[in-house]
Amino acid sequence: MAVKRARSEQATEGGQDPRLALLDLAERAALLVGPEGILAGNETACRLLGVRAAQIRGRKPDQLLEPLQSAPLVDPEASLSDSGSRKLVRCRSAAGQGVRLELRVRNLEPGRRWPQIWMLLPDGALVTEATTEHAHRLQELMSHLPSVLYRSDNTPSWTMRFISDGCRSLTGYDEDQLLEDREISYLELIHPEDRGRVWNDIQQALREFRPFRVSYRIRTALGAEKWVWEQGVGVYGADNRIVAVEGFITDITARKRTEDTLSSSQQALARLLSNLPGMAYRCRNEPDWMFEFVSDGCVELTGYLSSELVQSRTVAYGDLIVAEDRERVWQEVQQGVQARKPFASTYRIIGADGGVKWVWDRGNGVYDARGSVIAIEGFVCDVTEVLERRSGT
């Protein structure tokens, strides 16, 4: 109270109406009402009524709290005693929400009706009808999703202090089984091989006061394995010690399986390309032909590793083309790209050992939605022996 009293005195010294300063002291929603309407409202009242402070001043109370019964909010003949009056009223707020309030009215000056302090105390049994309906819908939605909201201790067992109904869909266990580790701790659901990594990743994020994101496997009540993705934050006390962890966990098993399938397909494709007598590539449509990707066949063809050619880390592919052939190659590729047709070009390259090879290059342009060329994709193979047999050398 000493702090509140000091704030009130400071406001008065600064020229503020001392009656308005009373609103800052109120811990509940409060309005200062005069004969012509509302003089001011505190921040809590603005939130309750769904309006801004500037929208309160000068309006009649029943414009912000429309009574749902015929009787007025306050009896004009109410007693003017210091004790004031109180009544339970059902209203519709300016935000259009139905609300039941305990309205307390107190006269500030003995023997005078105005001004008055109105305290708006929401009935604990009936929070706003719209809010209640929204909460019920949200709870029903969460109970059907294979996802959970939680609050847990920051301990290796991840003791759950709160967990939403979705835990049943996600883990096969009910709330009562997981809460307080009554039958099983959340730690026991995490795959043994993932537990250490999950703990270390989360602790690192918490030490740095940042959100964490982790993916790991869990074992359900029926013994099935699922992949989950978790995002959360630490809840810190005044001394910056972690008092809890709050977050969201969702099932990503289907996505993980798709990623694994794609990864397997990519690995199979890489093996196939590595066995071909040549190299597949993707490069920029620029004279130096800087590779964005090149298959392992580049080693046999050029003598360079893919890591040396990609992004021109050691050498650009354009530099391997014999100088006399470079301009012709550029023109042949550009003709095909501009016509949006495949191109083919035969030219010489100089390998890492200094030897010269004839290669055959066939590819296509890659275009964006506007038709602009964003890359060249193709395949290059060694045709030195073929050309030598044709020339009879």
Secondary structure, DSSP 8 states (H G I E B T S, - for coil): -HHHHHHHHHHHHTT--HHHHHHHH-SSEEEEEETTEEEEE-HHHHHHHT--HHHHTT--HHHHEEESSSS-SS-TT---STT-EEEEEEEEETTS-EEEEEEEEEESSTT---SEEEEEEE-TT---HHHHHHHHHHHHHHHHSSEEEEEE-SSTT--EEEE-TTHHHHHS--HHHHBTTSS--HHHHB-HHHHHHHHHHHHHHHHTT--EEEEEEEE-TTS-EEEEEEEEEEEE-TTS-EEEEEEEEEE-HHHHHHHHHHHHHHHHHHHHHHTSSEEEEEE-SSTT--EEEE-TTHHHHHS--HHHHBTTSS--HHHHB-HHHHHHHHHHHHHHHHTTS-EEEEEEEE-TTS-EEEEEEEEEEEE-TTS-EEEEEEEEEE-HHHHHHHHT-
